[in-house]
Amino acid sequence: MTVTFTLSVNGSRLNRSIAQLAQIGKLPGGGVSRVAFTKADLLARQLVESWMVEAGMTVRIDAAGNIIGRYPGKREGAALATGSHIDTVTVGGHYDGVLGVLAGIEVVRVLHENNVRLEHPIETIVFTDEECTVIGCKAMAGNTISDAAYYRRTDGTSIETCLEKIGGDWSKIGDAKRHPQEIAAFVELHVEQGGVLESTADEIGVVKGIVGQYRYAVTVTGRPNHAGSTPMHARKDALVAAAQMVLAVNKLGVETPGEQVATVGYLNVSPNATNIVPGKVDFKIDLRDISQTHLEKLLVKMKQEFGAIALATLTEVEMTEMLHVLPTLAAPKIQNAIAEVCRELSLSYTHLISRAGHDAQEIGRFTDMGMIFVASRGGISHAEDEYTSPEQCTQGANALLQTFLKLDRLYD
């Protein structure tokens, strides 16, 4: 049958699903605590699996514990995929990750109840532990770390035990890897977790890509000494040097042309006493941008400035890389499809980058990726007062549905 733009999601049903899932792990303040592999997470996974089956999908769990619901197409082969995660931070909200999963199920519900099959199968995926290890999407991209100890939980629980709880199998983690021949394109709907859409008053964000990220641990070493008896010119004050470096990081982010952000969010002073010249300071840097080339240039400039500051303050500086995540650009074909859908649905939109990481970042390493954002009130996420209105959730889900209809014609 011919699919037209009269097909739309059931917004009331979608938002009821969001509210119902929020009851699992509900906190007294209205937020949600559904940390991966906990009882609440397991209960939520069971509920979502049941909804997938009711929507006409077959469900399987891969070695990484990812829940994969598949709705058949007119032909077998590579699927059009969507999804996100349902685990939360310790004190989270109702929408982060959840919207993308439940909108994916709602899209399939609409197709199923209207007896519509696309040319491609559709997969809705619940990725495992997005908020901590990101093991689900990394395993699907073939990028997990082989050392199981790396994924051990803070309470000492092994990843082997965690995955066994949810039907996964660490010993077969390599089997979770997917290929373009299996997933032709992946589109993730997500709340923005920022304030761009509110500031532009646009309804939809067409994501250009997800930023790359560097994290560095920096140690500045001077010489601790008596604050009263050490002349100013004779000091090797690690805190004075570190303070200049922190300002240099901020200046790099503010004054360098580009879309980068640069943050120092952790600082520890030793010996941290009022009457002692600080002898050592540890701080950590978070540096993000959509261009890996630009990130490399920022790092070179930052290291040069740190060296100059250390020389001038008679201190020593050591930098250790803690994290390096490559940027992932959204496929132009998918960006264009989302923008065209917005025009056809009379939804205002803007192009923007995602400064937060998402499951789509890893999936985009092996196949075409795109993302649709809807606004977060006040730019707030990972908090009890995280909020995206029912209307905004519905608009995002409709954009996802129509994007799938369009991509079904664009991909072989």
MOQUI-V538082 format. One record per residue. N is the residue number from 1. RES is the residue in one letter. SS is DSSP state (hx for helix, st for strand, lp for the rest). PHI is phi in whole degrees, -180 to 180 (NA if undefined). D_FIRST is the distance of its C-alpha to the first C-alpha in Angstrom with 1 decimal. Layout:
# MOQUI-V538082
N,RES,SS,PHI,D_FIRST / N,RES,SS,PHI,D_FIRST
This chain:
# MOQUI-V538082
1,M,lp,NA,0.0 / 2,T,lp,-84,3.8 / 3,V,lp,-97,6.4 / 4,T,lp,-118,9.6 / 5,F,lp,-79,13.1 / 6,T,lp,-76,13.2 / 7,L,lp,-73,12.3 / 8,S,lp,-149,15.8 / 9,V,lp,-75,18.1 / 10,N,lp,-92,20.4 / 11,G,hx,-61,23.7 / 12,S,hx,-64,26.0 / 13,R,hx,-66,24.7 / 14,L,hx,-59,24.9 / 15,N,hx,-73,28.4 / 16,R,hx,-67,29.5 / 17,S,hx,-64,28.6 / 18,I,hx,-61,30.7 / 19,A,hx,-66,33.5 / 20,Q,hx,-68,33.4 / 21,L,hx,-65,33.5 / 22,A,lp,-67,36.4 / 23,Q,lp,-74,38.5 / 24,I,lp,-87,38.8 / 25,G,lp,88,41.8 / 26,K,st,-62,42.5 / 27,L,lp,-101,45.8 / 28,P,lp,-57,48.3 / 29,G,lp,-83,47.6 / 30,G,lp,100,43.9 / 31,G,lp,-81,42.8 / 32,V,st,-136,41.5 / 33,S,lp,-122,43.2 / 34,R,lp,-139,40.9 / 35,V,lp,-65,42.5 / 36,A,lp,-53,40.9 / 37,F,lp,77,42.1 / 38,T,lp,-82,43.7 / 39,K,hx,-58,43.2 / 40,A,hx,-63,41.1 / 41,D,hx,-63,38.8 / 42,L,hx,-63,38.4 / 43,L,hx,-65,37.6 / 44,A,hx,-65,35.0 / 45,R,hx,-61,33.4 / 46,Q,hx,-62,33.2 / 47,L,hx,-65,31.5 / 48,V,hx,-65,28.9 / 49,E,hx,-59,28.3 / 50,S,hx,-65,27.8 / 51,W,hx,-67,25.2 / 52,M,hx,-62,23.3 / 53,V,hx,-63,23.4 / 54,E,hx,-61,22.4 / 55,A,lp,-82,19.3 / 56,G,lp,100,18.1 / 57,M,lp,-98,19.9 / 58,T,st,-88,22.5 / 59,V,st,-124,25.6 / 60,R,st,-136,28.5 / 61,I,st,-120,31.5 / 62,D,lp,-85,32.9 / 63,A,lp,-64,36.6 / 64,A,lp,-88,36.8 / 65,G,lp,84,35.5 / 66,N,lp,-65,32.2 / 67,I,st,-90,29.6 / 68,I,st,-122,26.3 / 69,G,st,-96,23.2 / 70,R,st,-123,20.3 / 71,Y,st,-107,16.7 / 72,P,lp,-67,15.2 / 73,G,lp,-103,12.7 / 74,K,lp,-68,11.0 / 75,R,lp,-134,14.5 / 76,E,lp,-80,17.9 / 77,G,lp,126,20.1 / 78,A,lp,-63,20.9 / 79,A,st,-95,19.3 / 80,L,st,-91,18.8 / 81,A,st,-118,21.5 / 82,T,st,-147,23.0 / 83,G,st,133,25.8 / 84,S,st,-171,29.5 / 85,H,lp,-137,32.4 / 86,I,lp,-120,33.7 / 87,D,lp,-75,37.4 / 88,T,lp,-126,39.6 / 89,V,lp,-71,43.0 / 90,T,lp,-57,45.9 / 91,V,lp,-126,45.5 / 92,G,st,-119,42.0 / 93,G,lp,-117,39.5 / 94,H,lp,-92,36.2 / 95,Y,lp,-116,33.8 / 96,D,lp,-58,34.8 / 97,G,lp,82,32.3 / 98,V,hx,-57,31.0 / 99,L,hx,-57,28.6 / 100,G,hx,-64,26.9 / 101,V,hx,-70,26.5 / 102,L,hx,-73,25.4 / 103,A,hx,-67,23.0 / 104,G,hx,-63,21.3 / 105,I,hx,-67,21.2 / 106,E,hx,-64,19.9 / 107,V,hx,-58,16.9 / 108,V,hx,-68,16.0 / 109,R,hx,-55,16.8 / 110,V,hx,-65,14.3 / 111,L,hx,-63,11.4 / 112,H,hx,-65,12.8 / 113,E,hx,-74,13.5 / 114,N,lp,-101,10.1 / 115,N,lp,56,8.8 / 116,V,lp,-105,7.0 / 117,R,lp,-119,8.3 / 118,L,lp,-80,9.3 / 119,E,lp,-63,11.0 / 120,H,lp,-92,14.2 / 121,P,lp,-63,15.7 / 122,I,st,-118,17.0 / 123,E,st,-116,20.7 / 124,T,st,-112,22.6 / 125,I,st,-118,26.3 / 126,V,st,-102,29.5 / 127,F,lp,-83,32.2 / 128,T,lp,-79,35.7 / 129,D,lp,50,38.7 / 130,E,lp,-66,37.5 / 131,E,lp,-79,40.5 / 132,C,lp,-127,43.2 / 133,T,lp,-87,42.8 / 134,V,lp,57,39.2 / 135,I,hx,-68,39.2 / 136,G,hx,-64,35.6 / 137,C,hx,-72,34.1 / 138,K,hx,-66,37.2 / 139,A,hx,-65,36.8 / 140,M,hx,-67,33.2 / 141,A,hx,-88,34.5 / 142,G,lp,76,37.5 / 143,N,lp,-118,40.0 / 144,T,lp,-76,41.8 / 145,I,lp,-87,45.6 / 146,S,lp,-71,47.1 / 147,D,lp,-81,49.9 / 148,A,hx,-60,48.8 / 149,A,hx,-62,51.6 / 150,Y,hx,-60,49.8 / 151,Y,hx,-99,47.3 / 152,R,lp,-63,49.8 / 153,R,lp,-72,49.5 / 154,T,lp,-64,52.3 / 155,D,lp,-87,53.4 / 156,G,lp,95,53.9 / 157,T,lp,-68,50.9 / 158,S,lp,-77,49.7 / 159,I,hx,-67,46.1 / 160,E,hx,-58,46.3 / 161,T,hx,-66,46.8 / 162,C,hx,-61,44.2 / 163,L,hx,-67,41.4 / 164,E,hx,-60,42.5 / 165,K,hx,-58,42.1 / 166,I,lp,-108,38.3 / 167,G,lp,93,37.6 / 168,G,lp,-90,38.2 / 169,D,lp,-155,40.8 / 170,W,hx,-58,43.0 / 171,S,hx,-66,44.3 / 172,K,hx,-118,40.8 / 173,I,hx,-56,39.8 / 174,G,hx,-63,39.1 / 175,D,hx,-70,36.2 / 176,A,hx,-77,34.2 / 177,K,lp,-62,33.9 / 178,R,lp,-114,30.5 / 179,H,lp,-136,29.6 / 180,P,lp,-58,27.2 / 181,Q,lp,-70,25.7 / 182,E,lp,-105,24.7 / 183,I,st,-127,23.8 / 184,A,st,-76,22.4 / 185,A,st,-159,22.8 / 186,F,st,-131,24.1 / 187,V,st,-127,23.9 / 188,E,st,-110,26.2 / 189,L,st,-90,26.4 / 190,H,st,-152,30.0 / 191,V,st,-70,32.6 / 192,E,lp,-64,34.8 / 193,Q,lp,63,38.1 / 194,G,lp,-166,39.9 / 195,G,lp,-112,40.6 / 196,V,hx,-64,39.1 / 197,L,hx,-65,36.2 / 198,E,hx,-64,38.6 / 199,S,hx,-71,41.0 / 200,T,hx,-93,38.6 / 201,A,lp,61,36.8 / 202,D,lp,-95,33.4 / 203,E,lp,-87,30.5 / 204,I,st,-130,28.9 / 205,G,st,-106,30.7 / 206,V,st,-96,29.2 / 207,V,st,-79,31.3 / 208,K,st,-82,33.0 / 209,G,st,167,34.3 / 210,I,st,-113,36.3 / 211,V,lp,-64,40.1 / 212,G,st,-82,42.4 / 213,Q,st,-146,45.3 / 214,Y,st,-118,48.9 / 215,R,st,-126,51.2 / 216,Y,st,-126,54.9 / 217,A,st,-97,57.9 / 218,V,st,-119,61.0 / 219,T,st,-119,64.5 / 220,V,st,-107,67.3 / 221,T,st,-116,70.8 / 222,G,lp,-121,74.0 / 223,R,lp,-141,77.2 / 224,P,lp,-69,77.8 / 225,N,st,-160,81.1 / 226,H,st,-64,83.2 / 227,A,lp,-69,81.8 / 228,G,lp,-87,85.3 / 229,S,lp,-100,87.2 / 230,T,lp,-100,84.8 / 231,P,lp,-59,85.2 / 232,M,hx,-60,82.0 / 233,H,hx,-72,82.6 / 234,A,hx,-100,83.0 / 235,R,lp,-85,79.8 / 236,K,lp,-120,76.8 / 237,D,lp,-87,74.5 / 238,A,hx,-67,71.2 / 239,L,hx,-73,69.7 / 240,V,hx,-60,70.7 / 241,A,hx,-65,69.1 / 242,A,hx,-64,65.9 / 243,A,hx,-61,65.7 / 244,Q,hx,-65,65.9 / 245,M,hx,-68,63.1 / 246,V,hx,-60,60.9 / 247,L,hx,-65,61.4 / 248,A,hx,-66,60.8 / 249,V,hx,-63,57.4 / 250,N,hx,-63,56.5 / 251,K,hx,-63,57.8 / 252,L,hx,-60,55.7 / 253,G,hx,-71,52.6 / 254,V,hx,-82,53.6 / 255,E,hx,-99,55.3 / 256,T,lp,-78,53.4 / 257,P,lp,-59,50.8 / 258,G,lp,140,47.3 / 259,E,lp,-113,45.0 / 260,Q,lp,-73,46.9 / 261,V,st,-127,48.2 / 262,A,st,-139,51.4 / 263,T,st,-138,52.7 / 264,V,st,-113,55.7 / 265,G,st,-115,55.0 / 266,Y,st,-138,57.6 / 267,L,st,-151,61.3 / 268,N,st,-135,64.2 / 269,V,st,-107,67.9 / 270,S,st,-133,70.7 / 271,P,lp,-84,73.3 / 272,N,lp,62,72.0 / 273,A,lp,-126,75.4 / 274,T,lp,-60,76.8 / 275,N,lp,-104,80.0 / 276,I,st,-128,78.7 / 277,V,st,-63,77.3 / 278,P,lp,-58,73.8 / 279,G,lp,-100,73.9 / 280,K,st,-154,70.3 / 281,V,st,-135,66.9 / 282,D,st,-110,63.5 / 283,F,st,-143,60.4 / 284,K,st,-128,56.7 / 285,I,st,-114,54.5 / 286,D,st,-119,50.7 / 287,L,st,-126,49.5 / 288,R,st,-137,45.9 / 289,D,st,-164,44.1 / 290,I,lp,-79,40.9 / 291,S,lp,-108,43.0 / 292,Q,hx,-65,44.8 / 293,T,hx,-61,47.2 / 294,H,hx,-66,48.1 / 295,L,hx,-59,48.6 / 296,E,hx,-63,51.0 / 297,K,hx,-66,52.9 / 298,L,hx,-63,53.3 / 299,L,hx,-64,54.6 / 300,V,hx,-60,57.2 / 301,K,hx,-64,58.4 / 302,M,hx,-64,58.6 / 303,K,hx,-64,60.6 / 304,Q,hx,-64,63.0 / 305,E,hx,-67,63.6 / 306,F,hx,-63,64.1 / 307,G,hx,-62,66.7 / 308,A,hx,-67,68.5 / 309,I,hx,-66,68.6 / 310,A,hx,-61,69.9 / 311,L,hx,-63,72.6 / 312,A,hx,-71,73.7 / 313,T,hx,-102,73.9 / 314,L,lp,61,75.6 / 315,T,lp,-115,72.8 / 316,E,st,-120,70.5 / 317,V,st,-128,66.7 / 318,E,st,-131,64.4 / 319,M,st,-116,60.6 / 320,T,st,-127,58.4 / 321,E,st,-70,54.7 / 322,M,st,-103,52.9 / 323,L,st,-155,49.2 / 324,H,st,-142,47.3 / 325,V,st,-117,43.5 / 326,L,lp,-75,41.9 / 327,P,lp,-65,39.6 / 328,T,st,-130,35.9 / 329,L,st,-89,34.1 / 330,A,lp,-73,30.5 / 331,A,lp,-65,28.5 / 332,P,hx,-54,28.4 / 333,K,hx,-60,24.8 / 334,I,hx,-75,23.8 / 335,Q,hx,-56,26.4 / 336,N,hx,-64,25.0 / 337,A,hx,-65,21.4 / 338,I,hx,-63,22.8 / 339,A,hx,-63,25.0 / 340,E,hx,-65,22.3 / 341,V,hx,-61,20.3 / 342,C,hx,-60,23.5 / 343,R,hx,-64,24.1 / 344,E,hx,-70,20.7 / 345,L,lp,-93,21.3 / 346,S,lp,58,24.9 / 347,L,lp,-102,26.3 / 348,S,lp,-70,29.6 / 349,Y,st,-149,30.1 / 350,T,st,-143,32.7 / 351,H,st,-89,33.1 / 352,L,st,-153,35.4 / 353,I,st,-103,36.6 / 354,S,st,-94,36.6 / 355,R,lp,-92,40.2 / 356,A,lp,-104,39.4 / 357,G,lp,-80,38.1 / 358,H,lp,-144,34.7 / 359,D,hx,-57,33.0 / 360,A,hx,-59,30.9 / 361,Q,hx,-62,34.2 / 362,E,hx,-76,34.6 / 363,I,hx,-63,30.9 / 364,G,lp,-69,31.2 / 365,R,lp,-81,34.0 / 366,F,lp,-127,31.8 / 367,T,lp,-152,28.4 / 368,D,st,-64,26.9 / 369,M,st,-130,27.4 / 370,G,st,-148,26.8 / 371,M,st,-139,27.7 / 372,I,st,-116,27.0 / 373,F,st,-107,30.0 / 374,V,st,-121,30.6 / 375,A,lp,-69,34.1 / 376,S,lp,-107,36.8 / 377,R,hx,-60,39.3 / 378,G,hx,70,42.6 / 379,G,hx,71,41.2 / 380,I,lp,-92,42.0 / 381,S,lp,-151,40.5 / 382,H,lp,57,42.0 / 383,A,lp,-154,43.8 / 384,E,lp,-65,43.8 / 385,D,lp,-95,43.2 / 386,E,lp,-56,40.0 / 387,Y,lp,-152,37.6 / 388,T,lp,-132,34.3 / 389,S,lp,-67,33.2 / 390,P,hx,-55,30.3 / 391,E,hx,-64,28.9 / 392,Q,hx,-66,29.3 / 393,C,hx,-62,27.6 / 394,T,hx,-66,24.6 / 395,Q,hx,-61,24.5 / 396,G,hx,-64,24.7 / 397,A,hx,-67,21.9 / 398,N,hx,-66,19.6 / 399,A,hx,-63,20.7 / 400,L,hx,-65,20.0 / 401,L,hx,-58,16.4 / 402,Q,hx,-69,15.7 / 403,T,hx,-65,17.8 / 404,F,hx,-62,15.7 / 405,L,hx,-61,12.5 / 406,K,hx,-73,14.9 / 407,L,hx,-65,16.7 / 408,D,hx,-61,13.7 / 409,R,hx,-91,13.8 / 410,L,hx,-89,17.6 / 411,Y,lp,-103,18.5 / 412,D,lp,-68,18.5
